[in-house]
Amino acid sequence: MPHQGLLGDQILEVVRANPDCTLDGLMLRVSGASWSRVFLEVDRLSRSGQLRLTKSRSGLTITLRAV
């Protein structure tokens, strides 16, 4: 399992390179971590202000944006 800091850095790198990345798209680009681990790290990054979660117009997709 990737270390929390390393996973967070990897997530931010992916989101910065793909500004409209969805959670599903993020999962395809982040290696070695479970969906739940990635979601928990995205939640942590969001709560710390490093990442912003927004809903799409359809309301079905969550888009990630690096702050």
mmCIF file of the N, C-alpha and C atoms, coordinates in Angstrom:
data_MODEL
# 
_entry.id   MODEL 
# 
loop_
_atom_site.group_PDB 
_atom_site.id 
_atom_site.type_symbol 
_atom_site.label_atom_id 
_atom_site.label_alt_id 
_atom_site.label_comp_id 
_atom_site.label_asym_id 
_atom_site.label_entity_id 
_atom_site.label_seq_id 
_atom_site.pdbx_PDB_ins_code 
_atom_site.Cartn_x 
_atom_site.Cartn_y 
_atom_site.Cartn_z 
_atom_site.occupancy 
_atom_site.B_iso_or_equiv 
_atom_site.pdbx_formal_charge 
_atom_site.auth_seq_id 
_atom_site.auth_comp_id 
_atom_site.auth_asym_id 
_atom_site.auth_atom_id 
_atom_site.pdbx_PDB_model_num 
ATOM 1   N N  . MET A 1 1  ? 0.835   -1.173 0.000   1.00 0.00 ? 1  MET A N  1 
ATOM 2   C CA . MET A 1 1  ? 0.000   0.000  0.000   1.00 0.00 ? 1  MET A CA 1 
ATOM 3   C C  . MET A 1 1  ? 0.885   1.243  0.000   1.00 0.00 ? 1  MET A C  1 
ATOM 4   N N  . PRO A 1 2  ? 0.627   2.202  -0.898  1.00 0.00 ? 2  PRO A N  1 
ATOM 5   C CA . PRO A 1 2  ? 1.447   3.398  -0.950  1.00 0.00 ? 2  PRO A CA 1 
ATOM 6   C C  . PRO A 1 2  ? 1.316   4.233  0.322   1.00 0.00 ? 2  PRO A C  1 
ATOM 7   N N  . HIS A 1 3  ? 2.394   4.869  0.713   1.00 0.00 ? 3  HIS A N  1 
ATOM 8   C CA . HIS A 1 3  ? 2.395   5.763  1.864   1.00 0.00 ? 3  HIS A CA 1 
ATOM 9   C C  . HIS A 1 3  ? 1.456   6.924  1.577   1.00 0.00 ? 3  HIS A C  1 
ATOM 10  N N  . GLN A 1 4  ? 0.757   7.425  2.603   1.00 0.00 ? 4  GLN A N  1 
ATOM 11  C CA . GLN A 1 4  ? -0.235  8.484  2.440   1.00 0.00 ? 4  GLN A CA 1 
ATOM 12  C C  . GLN A 1 4  ? 0.323   9.679  1.682   1.00 0.00 ? 4  GLN A C  1 
ATOM 13  N N  . GLY A 1 5  ? 1.489   10.182 2.069   1.00 0.00 ? 5  GLY A N  1 
ATOM 14  C CA . GLY A 1 5  ? 2.084   11.336 1.400   1.00 0.00 ? 5  GLY A CA 1 
ATOM 15  C C  . GLY A 1 5  ? 2.403   11.068 -0.053  1.00 0.00 ? 5  GLY A C  1 
ATOM 16  N N  . LEU A 1 6  ? 2.928   9.887  -0.335  1.00 0.00 ? 6  LEU A N  1 
ATOM 17  C CA . LEU A 1 6  ? 3.256   9.534  -1.710  1.00 0.00 ? 6  LEU A CA 1 
ATOM 18  C C  . LEU A 1 6  ? 1.998   9.424  -2.561  1.00 0.00 ? 6  LEU A C  1 
ATOM 19  N N  . LEU A 1 7  ? 0.948   8.833  -2.017  1.00 0.00 ? 7  LEU A N  1 
ATOM 20  C CA . LEU A 1 7  ? -0.311  8.705  -2.740  1.00 0.00 ? 7  LEU A CA 1 
ATOM 21  C C  . LEU A 1 7  ? -0.914  10.086 -2.972  1.00 0.00 ? 7  LEU A C  1 
ATOM 22  N N  . GLY A 1 8  ? -0.870  10.935 -1.969  1.00 0.00 ? 8  GLY A N  1 
ATOM 23  C CA . GLY A 1 8  ? -1.395  12.296 -2.120  1.00 0.00 ? 8  GLY A CA 1 
ATOM 24  C C  . GLY A 1 8  ? -0.655  13.063 -3.201  1.00 0.00 ? 8  GLY A C  1 
ATOM 25  N N  . ASP A 1 9  ? 0.664   12.947 -3.223  1.00 0.00 ? 9  ASP A N  1 
ATOM 26  C CA . ASP A 1 9  ? 1.471   13.605 -4.251  1.00 0.00 ? 9  ASP A CA 1 
ATOM 27  C C  . ASP A 1 9  ? 1.119   13.069 -5.638  1.00 0.00 ? 9  ASP A C  1 
ATOM 28  N N  . GLN A 1 10 ? 0.946   11.771 -5.734  1.00 0.00 ? 10 GLN A N  1 
ATOM 29  C CA . GLN A 1 10 ? 0.605   11.147 -7.011  1.00 0.00 ? 10 GLN A CA 1 
ATOM 30  C C  . GLN A 1 10 ? -0.770  11.625 -7.486  1.00 0.00 ? 10 GLN A C  1 
ATOM 31  N N  . ILE A 1 11 ? -1.724  11.705 -6.575  1.00 0.00 ? 11 ILE A N  1 
ATOM 32  C CA . ILE A 1 11 ? -3.072  12.177 -6.917  1.00 0.00 ? 11 ILE A CA 1 
ATOM 33  C C  . ILE A 1 11 ? -3.015  13.618 -7.409  1.00 0.00 ? 11 ILE A C  1 
ATOM 34  N N  . LEU A 1 12 ? -2.322  14.478 -6.682  1.00 0.00 ? 12 LEU A N  1 
ATOM 35  C CA . LEU A 1 12 ? -2.226  15.884 -7.085  1.00 0.00 ? 12 LEU A CA 1 
ATOM 36  C C  . LEU A 1 12 ? -1.545  16.036 -8.435  1.00 0.00 ? 12 LEU A C  1 
ATOM 37  N N  . GLU A 1 13 ? -0.523  15.231 -8.683  1.00 0.00 ? 13 GLU A N  1 
ATOM 38  C CA . GLU A 1 13 ? 0.168   15.272 -9.976  1.00 0.00 ? 13 GLU A CA 1 
ATOM 39  C C  . GLU A 1 13 ? -0.784  14.894 -11.110 1.00 0.00 ? 13 GLU A C  1 
ATOM 40  N N  . VAL A 1 14 ? -1.561  13.841 -10.907 1.00 0.00 ? 14 VAL A N  1 
ATOM 41  C CA . VAL A 1 14 ? -2.521  13.393 -11.924 1.00 0.00 ? 14 VAL A CA 1 
ATOM 42  C C  . VAL A 1 14 ? -3.573  14.471 -12.160 1.00 0.00 ? 14 VAL A C  1 
ATOM 43  N N  . VAL A 1 15 ? -4.100  15.048 -11.089 1.00 0.00 ? 15 VAL A N  1 
ATOM 44  C CA . VAL A 1 15 ? -5.161  16.043 -11.224 1.00 0.00 ? 15 VAL A CA 1 
ATOM 45  C C  . VAL A 1 15 ? -4.640  17.315 -11.902 1.00 0.00 ? 15 VAL A C  1 
ATOM 46  N N  . ARG A 1 16 ? -3.437  17.713 -11.572 1.00 0.00 ? 16 ARG A N  1 
ATOM 47  C CA . ARG A 1 16 ? -2.865  18.896 -12.223 1.00 0.00 ? 16 ARG A CA 1 
ATOM 48  C C  . ARG A 1 16 ? -2.649  18.664 -13.722 1.00 0.00 ? 16 ARG A C  1 
ATOM 49  N N  . ALA A 1 17 ? -2.252  17.455 -14.087 1.00 0.00 ? 17 ALA A N  1 
ATOM 50  C CA . ALA A 1 17 ? -2.042  17.124 -15.497 1.00 0.00 ? 17 ALA A CA 1 
ATOM 51  C C  . ALA A 1 17 ? -3.364  16.903 -16.236 1.00 0.00 ? 17 ALA A C  1 
ATOM 52  N N  . ASN A 1 18 ? -4.430  16.571 -15.494 1.00 0.00 ? 18 ASN A N  1 
ATOM 53  C CA . ASN A 1 18 ? -5.753  16.289 -16.066 1.00 0.00 ? 18 ASN A CA 1 
ATOM 54  C C  . ASN A 1 18 ? -6.794  17.045 -15.251 1.00 0.00 ? 18 ASN A C  1 
ATOM 55  N N  . PRO A 1 19 ? -6.943  18.362 -15.478 1.00 0.00 ? 19 PRO A N  1 
ATOM 56  C CA . PRO A 1 19 ? -7.775  19.202 -14.601 1.00 0.00 ? 19 PRO A CA 1 
ATOM 57  C C  . PRO A 1 19 ? -9.222  18.747 -14.426 1.00 0.00 ? 19 PRO A C  1 
ATOM 58  N N  . ASP A 1 20 ? -9.803  18.082 -15.399 1.00 0.00 ? 20 ASP A N  1 
ATOM 59  C CA . ASP A 1 20 ? -11.186 17.618 -15.278 1.00 0.00 ? 20 ASP A CA 1 
ATOM 60  C C  . ASP A 1 20 ? -11.268 16.126 -14.997 1.00 0.00 ? 20 ASP A C  1 
ATOM 61  N N  . CYS A 1 21 ? -10.284 15.624 -14.286 1.00 0.00 ? 21 CYS A N  1 
ATOM 62  C CA . CYS A 1 21 ? -10.206 14.206 -13.967 1.00 0.00 ? 21 CYS A CA 1 
ATOM 63  C C  . CYS A 1 21 ? -11.358 13.789 -13.055 1.00 0.00 ? 21 CYS A C  1 
ATOM 64  N N  . THR A 1 22 ? -12.006 12.690 -13.386 1.00 0.00 ? 22 THR A N  1 
ATOM 65  C CA . THR A 1 22 ? -13.044 12.140 -12.517 1.00 0.00 ? 22 THR A CA 1 
ATOM 66  C C  . THR A 1 22 ? -12.405 11.142 -11.558 1.00 0.00 ? 22 THR A C  1 
ATOM 67  N N  . LEU A 1 23 ? -13.159 10.724 -10.575 1.00 0.00 ? 23 LEU A N  1 
ATOM 68  C CA . LEU A 1 23 ? -12.637 9.702  -9.663  1.00 0.00 ? 23 LEU A CA 1 
ATOM 69  C C  . LEU A 1 23 ? -12.294 8.425  -10.416 1.00 0.00 ? 23 LEU A C  1 
ATOM 70  N N  . ASP A 1 24 ? -13.141 8.040  -11.358 1.00 0.00 ? 24 ASP A N  1 
ATOM 71  C CA . ASP A 1 24 ? -12.850 6.841  -12.145 1.00 0.00 ? 24 ASP A CA 1 
ATOM 72  C C  . ASP A 1 24 ? -11.586 7.018  -12.973 1.00 0.00 ? 24 ASP A C  1 
ATOM 73  N N  . GLY A 1 25 ? -11.426 8.192  -13.582 1.00 0.00 ? 25 GLY A N  1 
ATOM 74  C CA . GLY A 1 25 ? -10.224 8.473  -14.356 1.00 0.00 ? 25 GLY A CA 1 
ATOM 75  C C  . GLY A 1 25 ? -8.983  8.491  -13.484 1.00 0.00 ? 25 GLY A C  1 
ATOM 76  N N  . LEU A 1 26 ? -9.143  9.021  -12.283 1.00 0.00 ? 26 LEU A N  1 
ATOM 77  C CA . LEU A 1 26 ? -8.026  9.048  -11.340 1.00 0.00 ? 26 LEU A CA 1 
ATOM 78  C C  . LEU A 1 26 ? -7.601  7.629  -10.985 1.00 0.00 ? 26 LEU A C  1 
ATOM 79  N N  . MET A 1 27 ? -8.551  6.758  -10.757 1.00 0.00 ? 27 MET A N  1 
ATOM 80  C CA . MET A 1 27 ? -8.240  5.366  -10.414 1.00 0.00 ? 27 MET A CA 1 
ATOM 81  C C  . MET A 1 27 ? -7.426  4.680  -11.502 1.00 0.00 ? 27 MET A C  1 
ATOM 82  N N  . LEU A 1 28 ? -7.698  5.027  -12.753 1.00 0.00 ? 28 LEU A N  1 
ATOM 83  C CA . LEU A 1 28 ? -6.955  4.424  -13.863 1.00 0.00 ? 28 LEU A CA 1 
ATOM 84  C C  . LEU A 1 28 ? -5.505  4.899  -13.902 1.00 0.00 ? 28 LEU A C  1 
ATOM 85  N N  . ARG A 1 29 ? -5.250  6.067  -13.335 1.00 0.00 ? 29 ARG A N  1 
ATOM 86  C CA . ARG A 1 29 ? -3.913  6.664  -13.404 1.00 0.00 ? 29 ARG A CA 1 
ATOM 87  C C  . ARG A 1 29 ? -3.079  6.476  -12.140 1.00 0.00 ? 29 ARG A C  1 
ATOM 88  N N  . VAL A 1 30 ? -3.716  6.101  -11.044 1.00 0.00 ? 30 VAL A N  1 
ATOM 89  C CA . VAL A 1 30 ? -3.005  5.911  -9.773  1.00 0.00 ? 30 VAL A CA 1 
ATOM 90  C C  . VAL A 1 30 ? -2.772  4.414  -9.588  1.00 0.00 ? 30 VAL A C  1 
ATOM 91  N N  . SER A 1 31 ? -1.524  4.041  -9.463  1.00 0.00 ? 31 SER A N  1 
ATOM 92  C CA . SER A 1 31 ? -1.226  2.616  -9.363  1.00 0.00 ? 31 SER A CA 1 
ATOM 93  C C  . SER A 1 31 ? -1.001  2.179  -7.920  1.00 0.00 ? 31 SER A C  1 
ATOM 94  N N  . GLY A 1 32 ? -1.345  0.934  -7.663  1.00 0.00 ? 32 GLY A N  1 
ATOM 95  C CA . GLY A 1 32 ? -1.021  0.319  -6.386  1.00 0.00 ? 32 GLY A CA 1 
ATOM 96  C C  . GLY A 1 32 ? -1.893  0.693  -5.209  1.00 0.00 ? 32 GLY A C  1 
ATOM 97  N N  . ALA A 1 33 ? -3.061  1.290  -5.445  1.00 0.00 ? 33 ALA A N  1 
ATOM 98  C CA . ALA A 1 33 ? -3.933  1.662  -4.330  1.00 0.00 ? 33 ALA A CA 1 
ATOM 99  C C  . ALA A 1 33 ? -5.361  1.241  -4.640  1.00 0.00 ? 33 ALA A C  1 
ATOM 100 N N  . SER A 1 34 ? -6.073  0.848  -3.612  1.00 0.00 ? 34 SER A N  1 
ATOM 101 C CA . SER A 1 34 ? -7.469  0.455  -3.786  1.00 0.00 ? 34 SER A CA 1 
ATOM 102 C C  . SER A 1 34 ? -8.333  1.692  -3.991  1.00 0.00 ? 34 SER A C  1 
ATOM 103 N N  . TRP A 1 35 ? -9.554  1.478  -4.499  1.00 0.00 ? 35 TRP A N  1 
ATOM 104 C CA . TRP A 1 35 ? -10.489 2.582  -4.704  1.00 0.00 ? 35 TRP A CA 1 
ATOM 105 C C  . TRP A 1 35 ? -10.750 3.287  -3.381  1.00 0.00 ? 35 TRP A C  1 
ATOM 106 N N  . SER A 1 36 ? -10.951 2.537  -2.317  1.00 0.00 ? 36 SER A N  1 
ATOM 107 C CA . SER A 1 36 ? -11.253 3.150  -1.018  1.00 0.00 ? 36 SER A CA 1 
ATOM 108 C C  . SER A 1 36 ? -10.075 3.966  -0.500  1.00 0.00 ? 36 SER A C  1 
ATOM 109 N N  . ARG A 1 37 ? -8.859  3.496  -0.717  1.00 0.00 ? 37 ARG A N  1 
ATOM 110 C CA . ARG A 1 37 ? -7.660  4.229  -0.281  1.00 0.00 ? 37 ARG A CA 1 
ATOM 111 C C  . ARG A 1 37 ? -7.530  5.550  -1.035  1.00 0.00 ? 37 ARG A C  1 
ATOM 112 N N  . VAL A 1 38 ? -7.776  5.495  -2.354  1.00 0.00 ? 38 VAL A N  1 
ATOM 113 C CA . VAL A 1 38 ? -7.721  6.713  -3.165  1.00 0.00 ? 38 VAL A CA 1 
ATOM 114 C C  . VAL A 1 38 ? -8.808  7.680  -2.716  1.00 0.00 ? 38 VAL A C  1 
ATOM 115 N N  . PHE A 1 39 ? -10.016 7.171  -2.495  1.00 0.00 ? 39 PHE A N  1 
ATOM 116 C CA . PHE A 1 39 ? -11.113 8.036  -2.064  1.00 0.00 ? 39 PHE A CA 1 
ATOM 117 C C  . PHE A 1 39 ? -10.799 8.697  -0.731  1.00 0.00 ? 39 PHE A C  1 
ATOM 118 N N  . LEU A 1 40 ? -10.253 7.941  0.220   1.00 0.00 ? 40 LEU A N  1 
ATOM 119 C CA . LEU A 1 40 ? -9.892  8.517  1.516   1.00 0.00 ? 40 LEU A CA 1 
ATOM 120 C C  . LEU A 1 40 ? -8.829  9.600  1.373   1.00 0.00 ? 40 LEU A C  1 
ATOM 121 N N  . GLU A 1 41 ? -7.876  9.382  0.484   1.00 0.00 ? 41 GLU A N  1 
ATOM 122 C CA . GLU A 1 41 ? -6.826  10.381 0.273   1.00 0.00 ? 41 GLU A CA 1 
ATOM 123 C C  . GLU A 1 41 ? -7.387  11.615 -0.429  1.00 0.00 ? 41 GLU A C  1 
ATOM 124 N N  . VAL A 1 42 ? -8.286  11.425 -1.388  1.00 0.00 ? 42 VAL A N  1 
ATOM 125 C CA . VAL A 1 42 ? -8.946  12.559 -2.041  1.00 0.00 ? 42 VAL A CA 1 
ATOM 126 C C  . VAL A 1 42 ? -9.739  13.350 -1.000  1.00 0.00 ? 42 VAL A C  1 
ATOM 127 N N  . ASP A 1 43 ? -10.419 12.666 -0.117  1.00 0.00 ? 43 ASP A N  1 
ATOM 128 C CA . ASP A 1 43 ? -11.172 13.333 0.955   1.00 0.00 ? 43 ASP A CA 1 
ATOM 129 C C  . ASP A 1 43 ? -10.226 14.140 1.843   1.00 0.00 ? 43 ASP A C  1 
ATOM 130 N N  . ARG A 1 44 ? -9.102  13.550 2.218   1.00 0.00 ? 44 ARG A N  1 
ATOM 131 C CA . ARG A 1 44 ? -8.120  14.249 3.062   1.00 0.00 ? 44 ARG A CA 1 
ATOM 132 C C  . ARG A 1 44 ? -7.573  15.485 2.358   1.00 0.00 ? 44 ARG A C  1 
ATOM 133 N N  . LEU A 1 45 ? -7.239  15.344 1.075   1.00 0.00 ? 45 LEU A N  1 
ATOM 134 C CA . LEU A 1 45 ? -6.717  16.470 0.303   1.00 0.00 ? 45 LEU A CA 1 
ATOM 135 C C  . LEU A 1 45 ? -7.763  17.575 0.157   1.00 0.00 ? 45 LEU A C  1 
ATOM 136 N N  . SER A 1 46 ? -9.003  17.163 0.007   1.00 0.00 ? 46 SER A N  1 
ATOM 137 C CA . SER A 1 46 ? -10.092 18.133 -0.093  1.00 0.00 ? 46 SER A CA 1 
ATOM 138 C C  . SER A 1 46 ? -10.274 18.891 1.220   1.00 0.00 ? 46 SER A C  1 
ATOM 139 N N  . ARG A 1 47 ? -10.275 18.170 2.320   1.00 0.00 ? 47 ARG A N  1 
ATOM 140 C CA . ARG A 1 47 ? -10.455 18.798 3.635   1.00 0.00 ? 47 ARG A CA 1 
ATOM 141 C C  . ARG A 1 47 ? -9.293  19.720 3.992   1.00 0.00 ? 47 ARG A C  1 
ATOM 142 N N  . SER A 1 48 ? -8.104  19.417 3.479   1.00 0.00 ? 48 SER A N  1 
ATOM 143 C CA . SER A 1 48 ? -6.943  20.261 3.768   1.00 0.00 ? 48 SER A CA 1 
ATOM 144 C C  . SER A 1 48 ? -6.819  21.428 2.784   1.00 0.00 ? 48 SER A C  1 
ATOM 145 N N  . GLY A 1 49 ? -7.725  21.495 1.809   1.00 0.00 ? 49 GLY A N  1 
ATOM 146 C CA . GLY A 1 49 ? -7.738  22.602 0.864   1.00 0.00 ? 49 GLY A CA 1 
ATOM 147 C C  . GLY A 1 49 ? -6.810  22.436 -0.326  1.00 0.00 ? 49 GLY A C  1 
ATOM 148 N N  . GLN A 1 50 ? -6.241  21.265 -0.507  1.00 0.00 ? 50 GLN A N  1 
ATOM 149 C CA . GLN A 1 50 ? -5.320  21.034 -1.621  1.00 0.00 ? 50 GLN A CA 1 
ATOM 150 C C  . GLN A 1 50 ? -6.031  20.574 -2.886  1.00 0.00 ? 50 GLN A C  1 
ATOM 151 N N  . LEU A 1 51 ? -7.283  20.195 -2.740  1.00 0.00 ? 51 LEU A N  1 
ATOM 152 C CA . LEU A 1 51 ? -8.057  19.645 -3.842  1.00 0.00 ? 51 LEU A CA 1 
ATOM 153 C C  . LEU A 1 51 ? -9.492  20.090 -3.648  1.00 0.00 ? 51 LEU A C  1 
ATOM 154 N N  . ARG A 1 52 ? -10.200 20.308 -4.744  1.00 0.00 ? 52 ARG A N  1 
ATOM 155 C CA . ARG A 1 52 ? -11.600 20.704 -4.640  1.00 0.00 ? 52 ARG A CA 1 
ATOM 156 C C  . ARG A 1 52 ? -12.462 19.705 -5.396  1.00 0.00 ? 52 ARG A C  1 
ATOM 157 N N  . LEU A 1 53 ? -13.510 19.243 -4.781  1.00 0.00 ? 53 LEU A N  1 
ATOM 158 C CA . LEU A 1 53 ? -14.447 18.312 -5.397  1.00 0.00 ? 53 LEU A CA 1 
ATOM 159 C C  . LEU A 1 53 ? -15.652 19.100 -5.889  1.00 0.00 ? 53 LEU A C  1 
ATOM 160 N N  . THR A 1 54 ? -16.050 18.880 -7.135  1.00 0.00 ? 54 THR A N  1 
ATOM 161 C CA . THR A 1 54 ? -17.232 19.535 -7.681  1.00 0.00 ? 54 THR A CA 1 
ATOM 162 C C  . THR A 1 54 ? -18.063 18.516 -8.447  1.00 0.00 ? 54 THR A C  1 
ATOM 163 N N  . LYS A 1 55 ? -19.370 18.704 -8.430  1.00 0.00 ? 55 LYS A N  1 
ATOM 164 C CA . LYS A 1 55 ? -20.261 17.823 -9.192  1.00 0.00 ? 55 LYS A CA 1 
ATOM 165 C C  . LYS A 1 55 ? -20.363 18.308 -10.626 1.00 0.00 ? 55 LYS A C  1 
ATOM 166 N N  . SER A 1 56 ? -20.541 17.371 -11.523 1.00 0.00 ? 56 SER A N  1 
ATOM 167 C CA . SER A 1 56 ? -20.778 17.740 -12.916 1.00 0.00 ? 56 SER A CA 1 
ATOM 168 C C  . SER A 1 56 ? -22.235 18.151 -13.071 1.00 0.00 ? 56 SER A C  1 
ATOM 169 N N  . ARG A 1 57 ? -22.566 18.665 -14.209 1.00 0.00 ? 57 ARG A N  1 
ATOM 170 C CA . ARG A 1 57 ? -23.951 19.096 -14.474 1.00 0.00 ? 57 ARG A CA 1 
ATOM 171 C C  . ARG A 1 57 ? -24.932 17.945 -14.347 1.00 0.00 ? 57 ARG A C  1 
ATOM 172 N N  . SER A 1 58 ? -24.510 16.766 -14.714 1.00 0.00 ? 58 SER A N  1 
ATOM 173 C CA . SER A 1 58 ? -25.410 15.612 -14.641 1.00 0.00 ? 58 SER A CA 1 
ATOM 174 C C  . SER A 1 58 ? -25.630 15.155 -13.201 1.00 0.00 ? 58 SER A C  1 
ATOM 175 N N  . GLY A 1 59 ? -24.722 15.589 -12.315 1.00 0.00 ? 59 GLY A N  1 
ATOM 176 C CA . GLY A 1 59 ? -24.846 15.213 -10.913 1.00 0.00 ? 59 GLY A CA 1 
ATOM 177 C C  . GLY A 1 59 ? -24.342 13.816 -10.618 1.00 0.00 ? 59 GLY A C  1 
ATOM 178 N N  . LEU A 1 60 ? -23.828 13.124 -11.627 1.00 0.00 ? 60 LEU A N  1 
ATOM 179 C CA . LEU A 1 60 ? -23.391 11.746 -11.445 1.00 0.00 ? 60 LEU A CA 1 
ATOM 180 C C  . LEU A 1 60 ? -21.879 11.600 -11.334 1.00 0.00 ? 60 LEU A C  1 
ATOM 181 N N  . THR A 1 61 ? -21.148 12.594 -11.772 1.00 0.00 ? 61 THR A N  1 
ATOM 182 C CA . THR A 1 61 ? -19.692 12.507 -11.792 1.00 0.00 ? 61 THR A CA 1 
ATOM 183 C C  . THR A 1 61 ? -19.105 13.560 -10.871 1.00 0.00 ? 61 THR A C  1 
ATOM 184 N N  . ILE A 1 62 ? -18.072 13.198 -10.145 1.00 0.00 ? 62 ILE A N  1 
ATOM 185 C CA . ILE A 1 62 ? -17.352 14.167 -9.317  1.00 0.00 ? 62 ILE A CA 1 
ATOM 186 C C  . ILE A 1 62 ? -16.067 14.510 -10.037 1.00 0.00 ? 62 ILE A C  1 
ATOM 187 N N  . THR A 1 63 ? -15.827 15.788 -10.227 1.00 0.00 ? 63 THR A N  1 
ATOM 188 C CA . THR A 1 63 ? -14.626 16.258 -10.902 1.00 0.00 ? 63 THR A CA 1 
ATOM 189 C C  . THR A 1 63 ? -13.644 16.752 -9.858  1.00 0.00 ? 63 THR A C  1 
ATOM 190 N N  . LEU A 1 64 ? -12.389 16.443 -10.026 1.00 0.00 ? 64 LEU A N  1 
ATOM 191 C CA . LEU A 1 64 ? -11.342 16.864 -9.117  1.00 0.00 ? 64 LEU A CA 1 
ATOM 192 C C  . LEU A 1 64 ? -10.590 18.043 -9.716  1.00 0.00 ? 64 LEU A C  1 
ATOM 193 N N  . ARG A 1 65 ? -10.307 19.017 -8.913  1.00 0.00 ? 65 ARG A N  1 
ATOM 194 C CA . ARG A 1 65 ? -9.517  20.157 -9.369  1.00 0.00 ? 65 ARG A CA 1 
ATOM 195 C C  . ARG A 1 65 ? -8.477  20.486 -8.323  1.00 0.00 ? 65 ARG A C  1 
ATOM 196 N N  . ALA A 1 66 ? -7.225  20.524 -8.735  1.00 0.00 ? 66 ALA A N  1 
ATOM 197 C CA . ALA A 1 66 ? -6.158  20.927 -7.828  1.00 0.00 ? 66 ALA A CA 1 
ATOM 198 C C  . ALA A 1 66 ? -6.299  22.419 -7.564  1.00 0.00 ? 66 ALA A C  1 
ATOM 199 N N  . VAL A 1 67 ? -6.098  22.815 -6.337  1.00 0.00 ? 67 VAL A N  1 
ATOM 200 C CA . VAL A 1 67 ? -6.229  24.216 -5.951  1.00 0.00 ? 67 VAL A CA 1 
ATOM 201 C C  . VAL A 1 67 ? -4.905  24.916 -6.094  1.00 0.00 ? 67 VAL A C  1 
# 
